[in-house]
Amino acid sequence: MLDTVAETQPDRRPAILVCVYESEDPSWAALEDMADDGWHPHSARAVPIGPGDPDVLAGLLTGELEDPDCRGVLLVGRTRRTDGFRIQMRAENRTLTGGARLVKTGPALARATAPVAEMVRALTDAGLAADASSESEEDAGSYLLYRILTALPDSVDAPAVGLLRVPATTDPQDLRTGIRTAAGAIARHLSPLPRARLS
């Protein structure tokens, strides 16, 4: 999926999957507009992933992360608990409907691997109210964050996975700025891809 267009010179920038998971979220329209304008974070490629069934999305995102060129995932969803942007730092082992454990033998919590402090700092520097929280919100975002994080292989150079929550009152320009800024902060921490691969 990452290489949909044949190129004479392959793009050697690492890919970041930017996934808006809720169908009614205006973030998806904003992300589509940004992609149409040719936006990518500095030194990385943004690959937009649209809304869908959470189980299907979880399989798609974890499958894409098996490609070594894919180095990050930025989930984008809504927060109902703050008037500012929020980076969710962890997700609990819960089913989509809450209450029951998703994986009986899985860890109780999974911690985001994205550079949370840098993301908050970048959002604040961009003039946006932002914070980080260990508190989960019971929705598809927390479910996806847990599914993706617990599927990652044990590796020193694990992909950067984070969840950006956007307040419902955010205007379209701030929404675009927030997505661009959060993805850019992740991109700055990605290891470069090798120049050439052995076939």
Solvent accessible surface area in square Angstrom, and as a share of the most:
residue,aa,sasa,rsa
1,M,120,0.53
2,L,18,0.09
3,D,116,0.60
4,T,111,0.65
5,V,109,0.63
6,A,104,0.81
7,E,103,0.46
8,T,136,0.79
9,Q,144,0.64
10,P,88,0.56
11,D,42,0.22
12,R,69,0.25
13,R,85,0.31
14,P,9,0.06
15,A,0,0.00
16,I,0,0.00
17,L,0,0.00
18,V,0,0.00
19,C,0,0.00
20,V,0,0.00
21,Y,7,0.03
22,E,39,0.18
23,S,89,0.57
24,E,157,0.71
25,D,8,0.04
26,P,77,0.49
27,S,0,0.00
28,W,61,0.21
29,A,57,0.44
30,A,5,0.04
31,L,1,0.01
32,E,75,0.34
33,D,62,0.32
34,M,5,0.02
35,A,43,0.33
36,D,120,0.62
37,D,123,0.64
38,G,49,0.47
39,W,39,0.14
40,H,75,0.33
41,P,6,0.04
42,H,161,0.72
43,S,56,0.36
44,A,0,0.00
45,R,23,0.08
46,A,10,0.07
47,V,20,0.11
48,P,46,0.29
49,I,5,0.03
50,G,20,0.19
51,P,41,0.26
52,G,38,0.37
53,D,78,0.40
54,P,27,0.17
55,D,75,0.39
56,V,100,0.57
57,L,6,0.03
58,A,0,0.00
59,G,40,0.38
60,L,63,0.32
61,L,0,0.00
62,T,31,0.18
63,G,35,0.34
64,E,17,0.08
65,L,21,0.11
66,E,145,0.65
67,D,47,0.25
68,P,84,0.53
69,D,17,0.09
70,C,0,0.00
71,R,28,0.10
72,G,0,0.00
73,V,0,0.00
74,L,0,0.00
75,L,0,0.00
76,V,0,0.00
77,G,0,0.00
78,R,24,0.09
79,T,2,0.01
80,R,161,0.59
81,R,116,0.42
82,T,37,0.22
83,D,128,0.66
84,G,10,0.09
85,F,7,0.03
86,R,32,0.12
87,I,0,0.00
88,Q,0,0.00
89,M,66,0.29
90,R,60,0.22
91,A,0,0.00
92,E,60,0.27
93,N,1,0.00
94,R,87,0.32
95,T,39,0.23
96,L,69,0.34
97,T,130,0.76
98,G,14,0.13
99,G,60,0.57
100,A,64,0.50
101,R,102,0.37
102,L,50,0.25
103,V,60,0.35
104,K,181,0.77
105,T,133,0.78
106,G,13,0.12
107,P,76,0.48
108,A,63,0.49
109,L,57,0.29
110,A,10,0.08
111,R,152,0.55
112,A,17,0.13
113,T,62,0.36
114,A,8,0.06
115,P,22,0.14
116,V,22,0.12
117,A,61,0.48
118,E,56,0.25
119,M,0,0.00
120,V,28,0.16
121,R,138,0.50
122,A,14,0.11
123,L,0,0.00
124,T,75,0.44
125,D,117,0.61
126,A,48,0.37
127,G,68,0.66
128,L,14,0.07
129,A,73,0.57
130,A,25,0.19
131,D,53,0.28
132,A,40,0.31
133,S,13,0.08
134,S,42,0.27
135,E,94,0.42
136,S,16,0.11
137,E,8,0.04
138,E,130,0.58
139,D,24,0.12
140,A,16,0.13
141,G,0,0.00
142,S,10,0.06
143,Y,14,0.05
144,L,0,0.00
145,L,0,0.00
146,Y,1,0.00
147,R,69,0.25
148,I,0,0.00
149,L,17,0.08
150,T,58,0.34
151,A,60,0.46
152,L,27,0.14
153,P,92,0.58
154,D,154,0.80
155,S,60,0.39
156,V,163,0.94
157,D,79,0.41
158,A,34,0.26
159,P,9,0.06
160,A,10,0.08
161,V,0,0.00
162,G,0,0.00
163,L,0,0.00
164,L,0,0.00
165,R,1,0.00
166,V,0,0.00
167,P,5,0.03
168,A,80,0.62
169,T,114,0.66
170,T,26,0.15
171,D,71,0.37
172,P,89,0.56
173,Q,104,0.46
174,D,51,0.26
175,L,6,0.03
176,R,63,0.23
177,T,26,0.15
178,G,0,0.00
179,I,0,0.00
180,R,82,0.30
181,T,25,0.15
182,A,0,0.00
183,A,0,0.00
184,G,11,0.10
185,A,0,0.00
186,I,0,0.00
187,A,4,0.03
188,R,154,0.56
189,H,98,0.44
190,L,25,0.13
191,S,42,0.27
192,P,119,0.75
193,L,21,0.11
194,P,71,0.44
195,R,224,0.82
196,A,82,0.64
197,R,119,0.43
198,L,181,0.90
199,S,165,1.06
